[in-house]
Amino acid sequence: MNNPSIPDVTLPASDHRRLERIAQVGADHGDVDARFLLSEINRAEIVPDRAARLDSIVTMGSWVTFWITWDFPRETRQLVYPEDYTSGRTQIPVMSPLGAALVGLKVGSEIPFFTAGRTNVVRIERVSRGDPNDVVRALFCNPLVKGKELFDDDDPEPTAA
C-alpha cells in the first residue's frame, strides 16, 4: 500500500439520494466526516440500482473485507446508515471517517482517510451482499481463496517435546 491514488467512486442511485441528504445535513452542522462523505458523493458515478458491476462495489448494507494501513489484520464488517448502527464489532457507520472512505469503492481499491489525528490507508479485498453467516462461512470454511489456503502461514505446527 504505497502512495495510493484517489480511486473512482460508484454509487447506486438509491444510495446516492439518501447519502447525499444525510451528508448535507451533517456538513451544514460542521461535521468534518459528513463533509468528507459529501465530497466522495459529489465525485461519484451514479449507476442504476441493479447494475451488474455493483457486485464488486461497497454499497450500503454490503459486507466488506479490508485492511487498514500496512500491518493491521484484515477485518470484515457491514457498512450501515447511522440509524442502523448497533455494533462496532460488526458494522461501520457511513458517517465515520472509515465508512465515508469505503462507500463506493471497488474491490482492489485503496484510499487514504484521516482519523484519530493521522492518515491511514484502507484497501478493499472483498465485497458481499449476502447474509452475515455467508460472509463468515466464506472466510472460515473455505480453505482456498483465490488459489491460496486461507490460513497458510508456513507453520509446521507444534511438535512434542
C-alpha positions in Angstrom: 0.0 0.0 0.0 2.4 2.7 -1.1 1.3 6.1 -2.3 -2.4 5.3 -3.2 -4.1 7.5 -5.8 -7.7 8.5 -5.3 -9.9 5.7 -6.7 -13.2 6.1 -8.5 -16.4 6.1 -6.5 -19.5 4.4 -7.9 -22.9 4.6 -6.1 -26.3 3.0 -6.9 -28.9 5.7 -7.4 -30.9 4.8 -4.3 -27.8 5.0 -2.0 -26.8 8.3 -3.7 -30.0 10.1 -2.9 -30.1 9.1 0.8 -26.4 9.5 1.4 -26.5 13.0 -0.1 -29.3 14.0 2.2 -27.6 12.8 5.4 -24.2 14.1 4.4 -25.6 17.5 3.6 -27.3 17.8 6.9 -24.1 16.9 8.8 -22.0 19.2 6.6 -24.3 22.1 7.3 -23.7 21.5 11.0 -19.9 21.5 10.6 -19.4 17.7 10.8 -15.9 17.0 9.2 -16.8 13.4 8.4 -20.0 14.5 6.7 -18.0 16.9 4.6 -15.6 14.1 3.6 -18.6 11.9 2.7 -20.2 14.7 0.7 -17.0 15.2 -1.3 -17.0 11.5 -2.1 -20.6 11.5 -3.1 -20.1 14.6 -5.3 -17.3 12.8 -7.3 -19.2 9.5 -7.6 -20.5 8.0 -10.8 -24.2 7.2 -10.3 -25.5 3.9 -11.8 -28.8 2.1 -11.7 -29.5 0.1 -8.6 -29.3 -3.3 -10.4 -26.1 -2.6 -12.4 -24.0 -5.8 -12.5 -20.8 -4.0 -11.7 -22.1 -3.1 -8.2 -21.3 -6.7 -7.2 -17.7 -5.6 -6.6 -18.6 -2.2 -5.1 -19.0 -1.3 -1.5 -22.6 -0.1 -1.2 -24.8 0.5 1.8 -25.6 -2.8 3.6 -22.8 -4.7 2.0 -20.2 -6.7 3.9 -16.6 -5.5 3.1 -13.3 -7.2 3.9 -10.5 -4.7 4.1 -7.1 -3.8 5.6 -6.2 -0.5 7.2 -2.7 0.8 6.8 0.1 -1.7 6.5 0.3 -4.1 9.4 -3.2 -4.3 10.8 -5.1 -7.6 10.3 -7.9 -7.6 7.8 -11.5 -7.1 9.0 -14.9 -7.8 7.7 -17.8 -5.5 8.6 -21.1 -4.2 7.2 -21.4 -0.6 6.0 -24.6 0.9 7.6 -26.5 4.1 7.8 -26.2 5.9 11.2 -29.6 4.9 12.4 -28.9 1.2 11.7 -25.5 1.2 13.6 -25.7 -1.2 16.5 -22.3 -2.8 16.8 -18.7 -1.6 16.5 -17.5 -5.2 16.1 -19.6 -6.0 13.0 -20.6 -2.7 11.5 -19.1 0.6 10.2 -21.3 3.7 10.1 -21.1 5.6 6.8 -20.8 8.9 8.7 -17.4 7.8 10.2 -14.1 8.5 8.6 -13.7 4.9 7.6 -17.3 4.5 6.4 -17.1 7.6 4.2 -13.8 6.3 2.7 -15.2 2.8 2.0 -18.5 3.8 0.3 -18.5 3.4 -3.5 -15.0 1.8 -3.8 -14.5 -1.4 -5.8 -12.5 -4.5 -4.8 -8.8 -3.8 -5.1 -9.1 -0.1 -4.4 -7.3 1.8 -1.7 -7.8 5.3 -0.4 -6.3 7.4 2.4 -8.6 8.7 5.1 -7.9 10.8 8.2 -8.9 9.7 11.7 -7.5 10.0 15.3 -5.0 12.6 14.2 -3.4 10.6 11.5 -3.8 9.5 7.9 -4.5 5.8 7.3 -5.0 3.9 4.1 -7.7 1.3 3.6 -7.7 -1.4 0.9 -10.7 -3.3 -0.2 -10.3 -7.1 -0.5 -13.8 -8.4 -0.9 -17.5 -7.3 -1.0 -20.5 -9.4 -0.3 -24.2 -8.6 -0.2 -25.2 -11.9 1.4 -26.3 -12.8 4.9 -23.6 -12.3 7.6 -23.4 -16.0 8.1 -22.5 -16.4 4.4 -19.6 -14.0 4.9 -18.4 -15.9 8.0 -18.7 -19.2 6.1 -16.8 -17.8 3.2 -14.0 -16.6 5.4 -13.6 -19.5 7.7 -15.0 -22.6 6.0 -13.5 -22.3 2.5 -9.9 -23.4 2.8 -9.0 -21.9 -0.6 -9.3 -18.2 -1.5 -8.1 -17.3 -5.0 -5.9 -20.4 -5.1 -4.3 -19.9 -1.7 -5.0 -21.5 1.6 -6.8 -19.0 3.9 -4.5 -19.6 6.9 -1.3 -20.7 5.1 1.3 -19.4 7.5 4.0 -22.0 6.7 4.0 -23.0 10.4 4.8 -26.7 10.7 2.5 -26.9 13.8 3.7 -27.7 17.4 5.8 -30.8 18.0 6.0 -32.9 21.1 8.9 -32.2 23.4 
